[in-house]
Amino acid sequence: MVNKITVVGAGNVGATAAQRIAEKELARTVVMVDVAEGIPQGKGLDQWQSAPIEGFDSRVIGTNGYDETEGSDIVVITAGIARKPGMSRDDLLNTNAGIVKSVSENIKKSSPNAIIIVVSNPLDVMAWVAKEISGFPKHRVIGMAGVLDTARYRAFLATALDVSVRDIQAMVLGGHGDTMVPLISYTTVSGIPITQLMDKATLDAIVDRTRNGGAEIVKHLKTGSAYYAPSSGAVQMVEAIVNDQKRILPCSAWLEGEYGMSGLFLGVPVKLGRNGIEKVLEVTLTADERAALEKSAQAVREPMGVVKL
């Protein structure tokens, strides 16, 4: 348990993340920040009132400013507008860049030693904005994407094979968008290569569904986007950091030569512990996977050139 974790954004993703963090007792105090007056206060109070029933002692508070967030150990940024039907993640670019810039400036002042986990979309570009504006070192700014994308991939595989999700090991790399790269060569079911259990056509269809996993949910919800699985992904990363678990998780990390790439955030396997990203793991990729990763990197670089910091 750490002293304080702040969640910026009290919408569906942020509020659900705050509740999960409190229920797991990952911090003594969980602070929810949002510009909408009354929303974080009301949701924070409601969550704290669930504590006697759920049996947690993490205090949840809501605020519209950053005074209460001072000295946070971890800050999860979920603030931003959500995707609407027909809207790509890149359509969100300029609006959310301005929001993340403002949030990062406040975090820099109030919690200069925090680890930042970015959830706002378009994810890899927003992680870059947070790093540039905060000036934090690369191991303390991390994007949440690969954990979510991998969870979707594993869920679809578990459904198709009618097996437990816990027995499926997989990893999705690359940018958080249509060009993400599920690594088929590293996908196993209790150590059995997925290619021995599933034909290529079925597997290809699941890979395609994974790439469009967020859009599929937006299409169903019509007026919002996913938040249960995204909040779970962020909290898994928070838990790995708080408890120094040394988890190997796919996260969006700032690259400086790894995989032959530099100067961008991209989903890669990392070791996540108390200091944030402790190591970027470089795994051997097939020729197709490497080509797909380079294509994904290009899809991240293009919007970076449009953002005005």
C-alpha positions in Angstrom: 0.0 0.0 0.0 1.2 3.5 -0.9 0.0 6.7 0.7 -1.9 8.3 -2.2 -3.1 7.5 -5.7 -4.8 10.1 -7.8 -7.2 9.3 -10.7 -7.7 12.3 -13.0 -11.1 12.1 -14.7 -14.2 11.0 -12.9 -16.0 9.6 -15.9 -16.7 5.9 -16.4 -13.0 4.7 -16.7 -11.7 7.0 -13.9 -14.5 6.3 -11.4 -14.3 2.5 -12.0 -10.5 2.6 -11.7 -10.8 4.5 -8.4 -13.3 2.0 -7.0 -11.0 -0.9 -8.0 -8.0 0.7 -6.4 -9.8 1.4 -3.2 -11.3 -2.1 -3.0 -7.8 -3.6 -3.5 -6.5 -1.2 -0.8 -3.6 -0.1 -3.0 -3.4 3.3 -1.3 -4.4 4.9 2.0 -6.1 7.7 0.1 -7.6 7.6 -3.4 -8.2 11.1 -4.9 -10.6 11.5 -7.9 -10.1 14.8 -9.8 -12.5 16.2 -12.4 -13.3 19.7 -13.8 -17.1 18.9 -13.5 -18.2 20.4 -10.3 -19.8 17.9 -7.9 -19.2 14.8 -10.0 -15.9 13.6 -8.3 -17.2 14.7 -4.9 -20.4 12.7 -5.3 -18.8 9.6 -6.8 -16.0 9.7 -4.2 -18.5 10.0 -1.4 -20.6 7.2 -2.8 -17.5 4.9 -3.2 -16.4 5.7 0.4 -19.9 4.7 1.6 -19.4 1.3 0.0 -16.3 0.7 2.2 -18.1 -0.6 5.2 -19.9 -3.2 3.0 -16.9 -4.2 0.8 -14.5 -4.1 3.8 -11.8 -1.7 2.6 -10.2 1.2 4.5 -8.8 3.2 1.5 -10.4 6.6 1.8 -11.9 7.9 -1.5 -12.3 11.7 -2.0 -13.3 13.8 -4.9 -12.1 17.3 -5.9 -12.0 19.8 -8.7 -8.5 21.0 -8.0 -5.0 19.5 -7.3 -4.4 20.6 -3.7 -5.7 17.3 -2.4 -3.6 15.3 -4.8 -0.3 16.7 -3.5 2.4 14.1 -3.0 0.7 11.4 -5.0 2.7 8.2 -5.5 0.9 7.3 -8.7 -1.4 9.4 -11.0 -3.7 7.7 -13.5 -4.8 10.0 -16.3 -8.2 9.1 -17.8 -9.4 12.6 -18.5 -10.5 13.4 -22.0 -13.6 13.1 -24.3 -14.7 9.5 -25.1 -15.0 8.1 -28.6 -18.3 8.3 -30.3 -19.6 6.0 -33.1 -17.6 6.6 -36.3 -14.9 8.4 -34.5 -11.3 7.1 -34.7 -8.9 7.5 -31.8 -7.0 10.1 -33.8 -10.1 12.2 -34.1 -9.7 12.7 -30.4 -6.2 14.0 -30.8 -6.3 17.8 -30.4 -9.0 18.0 -27.8 -7.4 15.4 -25.5 -3.9 16.7 -26.1 -5.0 20.0 -24.6 -6.6 18.2 -21.6 -3.5 15.9 -21.0 -1.2 18.9 -21.3 -3.1 20.8 -18.6 -3.3 17.7 -16.3 0.5 17.1 -16.7 1.4 20.7 -15.8 -0.6 20.3 -12.6 0.9 16.9 -11.8 4.4 18.3 -12.2 3.6 21.0 -9.6 1.7 18.9 -7.1 3.3 15.4 -7.4 6.8 15.8 -8.9 7.9 12.3 -7.8 4.8 10.4 -9.1 4.6 7.7 -11.6 2.1 8.6 -14.4 -0.1 6.0 -16.0 -1.9 7.4 -19.1 -5.2 5.9 -20.3 -6.5 8.8 -22.4 -6.7 8.3 -26.2 -5.1 8.4 -28.6 -3.0 6.5 -26.0 0.6 6.5 -27.3 0.5 10.2 -28.4 -1.1 11.2 -25.0 1.7 9.4 -23.2 4.2 11.4 -25.2 2.4 14.7 -24.3 2.4 13.7 -20.6 6.2 13.0 -20.7 7.0 16.1 -22.6 5.0 18.4 -20.4 5.8 16.8 -17.1 9.5 16.4 -17.9 9.4 13.1 -15.9 12.0 10.4 -16.8 10.9 7.7 -19.2 10.5 5.0 -16.5 7.8 7.2 -14.7 5.5 7.8 -17.7 3.7 4.7 -18.9 0.8 4.1 -21.3 -2.0 1.6 -20.6 -2.9 -0.2 -23.8 -1.2 -3.5 -24.2 -2.7 -4.9 -21.0 -6.2 -4.1 -22.3 -5.6 -5.2 -25.9 -4.1 -8.5 -24.6 -7.1 -9.0 -22.3 -9.4 -8.7 -25.3 -7.3 -11.1 -27.3 -7.3 -13.6 -24.5 -11.0 -13.3 -23.9 -11.8 -13.9 -27.5 -9.5 -16.9 -27.6 -11.0 -18.4 -24.4 -14.5 -18.1 -25.9 -13.5 -19.7 -29.2 -11.6 -22.6 -27.4 -14.0 -22.9 -24.5 -11.1 -22.8 -22.0 -10.3 -20.7 -19.0 -8.9 -17.2 -19.7 -6.3 -17.9 -17.0 -4.7 -20.6 -19.2 -4.1 -18.3 -22.1 -0.8 -16.5 -22.3 -0.5 -13.9 -25.0 0.9 -10.4 -25.7 -0.3 -7.6 -28.0 2.4 -5.0 -28.9 2.4 -1.8 -31.0 0.3 1.3 -31.0 -3.2 1.3 -29.3 -5.3 1.3 -32.4 -6.1 -0.5 -35.6 -2.4 -1.3 -36.2 -1.8 -3.2 -32.9 0.3 -6.4 -33.2 -1.0 -9.6 -31.5 2.0 -11.9 -31.3 0.7 -15.2 -32.6 4.2 -16.7 -32.1 4.0 -16.1 -28.3 0.3 -17.1 -27.9 -0.1 -20.3 -25.9 -2.7 -22.3 -23.9 -1.0 -23.7 -20.9 2.2 -23.8 -22.9 0.6 -25.3 -26.0 1.2 -23.1 -29.1 -2.2 -21.6 -30.3 -1.5 -22.8 -33.8 -1.8 -26.4 -32.7 -5.3 -25.7 -31.3 -6.9 -23.4 -33.8 -6.9 -23.1 -37.6 -5.5 -20.0 -39.3 -8.8 -18.6 -40.5 -10.3 -18.6 -37.0 -7.1 -17.1 -35.5 -7.0 -14.4 -38.1 -10.6 -13.5 -37.4 -9.8 -13.2 -33.7 -6.7 -11.0 -34.4 -8.9 -8.7 -36.5 -11.6 -8.6 -33.8 -9.0 -7.7 -31.2 -7.7 -4.8 -33.4 -11.3 -3.5 -33.5 -12.2 -4.4 -29.9 -12.8 -0.9 -28.7 -14.8 0.1 -31.8 -17.0 -3.0 -31.4 -18.0 -1.8 -27.9 -18.5 1.8 -29.0 -20.9 0.5 -31.7 -22.9 -1.4 -29.1 -23.0 1.4 -26.5 -23.6 4.2 -29.1 -23.1 7.0 -26.5 -19.9 5.9 -24.8 -16.9 3.6 -24.9 -15.5 0.7 -22.9 -14.6 1.2 -19.3 -14.7 -2.0 -17.3 -11.8 -3.7 -19.0 -9.8 -0.4 -19.5 -10.0 0.4 -15.8 -9.0 -3.2 -15.0 -6.0 -2.8 -17.2 -4.9 0.4 -15.5 -5.4 -1.0 -12.0 -3.3 -4.2 -12.9 -0.5 -1.8 -13.7 -1.0 0.2 -10.5 -1.0 -3.0 -8.5 2.2 -4.2 -10.1 3.9 -0.9 -9.2 2.5 -0.6 -5.6 3.4 -4.2 -4.7 6.7 -4.2 -6.7 5.5 -7.3 -8.5 8.0 -7.2 -11.4 5.2 -8.2 -13.7 6.0 -8.7 -17.4 3.2 -6.7 -19.1 2.8 -5.1 -22.5 2.8 -1.3 -21.9 3.3 1.8 -24.0 6.9 2.8 -23.2 9.3 5.5 -24.5 11.7 3.8 -26.8 15.4 4.8 -27.2 16.7 2.2 -29.6 14.7 -0.8 -28.5 13.3 -2.8 -31.5 15.3 -0.4 -33.6 13.0 2.5 -32.8 13.4 5.8 -30.9 11.5 8.9 -30.0 8.0 7.5 -29.5 5.8 5.6 -27.1 4.9 2.1 -28.4 3.5 -1.0 -26.8 6.3 -3.4 -25.8 6.9 -6.0 -23.1 8.2 -4.3 -19.9 9.1 -5.3 -16.3 6.8 -3.2 -14.1 7.8 -2.7 -10.4 8.0 -0.1 -7.7 10.1 2.3 -9.8 7.7 2.1 -12.8 9.3 0.6 -16.0 12.4 -1.3 -14.8 13.2 -2.8 -18.1 12.0 -3.0 -21.7 12.2 -6.6 -22.9 13.3 -7.1 -26.5 11.8 -10.4 -27.8 12.5 -12.1 -31.1 9.8 -11.4 -33.6 9.0 -13.1 -36.9 9.5 -11.1 -40.1 5.8 -10.5 -40.3 5.5 -9.3 -36.7 8.5 -7.0 -37.1 7.0 -5.4 -40.2 3.6 -5.0 -38.5 5.3 -3.4 -35.5 7.1 -0.9 -37.8 3.8 -0.1 -39.5 2.2 0.4 -36.1 5.0 2.8 -35.1 4.5 4.9 -38.2 0.8 5.2 -37.3 1.9 6.6 -33.9 4.4 9.0 -35.4 2.1 10.6 -37.8 -0.3 12.2 -35.2 2.7 13.2 -33.1 3.6 15.6 -35.9 0.2 17.3 -35.7 0.1 18.0 -31.9 1.1 21.5 -30.8 2.7 21.3 -27.3 
